[in-house]
Amino acid sequence: MAGRTIHITKFDMDRLLELIEGVRSSPKGTKVDLDLLEKELYSGVLVDPADVPKDVITMNSKVRVTDTQSGETMTYTLVFPSAANISENRLSILAPLGMALLGYRKGDIIEWPVPGGVRKLKVDEIIYQPEAAGDYHL
């Protein structure tokens, strides 16, 4: 995640920061690296929803990615935890891959650590992005 600049709307920024604080204050605790997500958000560029580049993964974007090693293609929608359902390919922003997806663009290679090393996915297509579709309320 480091070394890139994400574009984020104030609407998403506010909701994500509220989510982070809620998880931190939860008595259940979590193993999610909230500091990494928070750092990424604060280093991002706040933009008006109409100005988000159309090839950037934002919250509620549906994307197609390919594992560069296996060639497996997957489609995910990046969502808030309450809407997550991996059997429907609705990936939580708090999942390691969810955090990794935020802000990447079509054509980018995403690298993220897994127990066996580093997994690499190529962003093939942004199938749906709320801002590009004019759905600024999502």
PyMOL commands that set and color helices and strands:
alter all, ss='L'
color gray80, all
select helices_A, chain A and resi 10-25+34-43+49-51+81-83+86-88+96-101
alter helices_A, ss='H'
color red, helices_A
select strands_A, chain A and resi 7-9+45-47+62-67+73-79+90-92+109-114+117-128
alter strands_A, ss='S'
color yellow, strands_A
deselect
rebuild
show_as cartoon
